[in-house]
């Protein structure tokens, strides 16, 4: 079984959550449940931030 991870040029303005979620779905089944859950939740949170559904408020 081969895993393909797409490499793309980096820009801070790009939305990487879609690509990261696709890549994660390929490796998710090989990870322990807790690790899979925390990575998945972090990627969903990133997608929500990128889509403007979650506002980031810096404290300080």
C-alpha atoms as one frame of an Amber mdcrd trajectory, in Angstrom:
protein
   0.000   0.000   0.000   1.404   3.359  -0.977   0.481   6.671   0.585   0.512
   9.744  -1.614   0.860  13.142   0.020   0.478  16.066  -2.339   3.225  18.673
  -2.181   2.321  22.235  -3.096   4.140  25.585  -2.988   3.641  27.306   0.374
   1.834  30.590   0.908   0.448  31.882   4.205  -2.697  32.912   2.307  -3.493
  29.384   1.088  -6.139  27.218   2.701  -4.360  23.971   3.547  -7.133  22.381
   5.571  -8.759  20.642   2.593  -5.474  19.060   1.467  -4.540  18.189   5.057
  -7.913  16.517   5.678  -7.506  14.453   2.499  -3.971  13.424   3.498  -5.101
  12.628   7.038  -7.901  10.367   5.798  -5.243   8.191   4.138  -3.300   7.586
   7.358  -6.067   7.852   9.969  -6.804   4.105  10.166  -3.176   3.359  11.086
  -3.164   5.687  14.107  -4.331   5.034  17.671  -7.846   6.353  18.335  -6.766
   9.209  20.651  -4.098  10.442  18.244  -6.503  10.224  15.320  -9.181  12.109
  17.238  -6.918  14.990  18.312  -5.392  15.453  14.843  -8.827  15.258  13.203
 -10.286  17.850  15.575  -7.337  20.196  15.011  -7.773  19.928  11.233 -11.514
  20.594  11.505 -10.766  23.645  13.669  -8.262  24.864  11.059 -10.880  24.447
   8.325 -13.425  26.408  10.373 -10.903  29.222  10.859 -10.026  29.275   7.151
 -13.721  29.264   6.173 -14.466  32.161   8.544 -16.762  30.031  10.705 -14.581
  30.428  13.787 -13.110  33.706  14.948  -9.675  33.725  16.542  -9.389  36.249
  19.382  -5.895  36.819  20.676  -5.732  37.329  24.428  -3.195  39.794  25.630
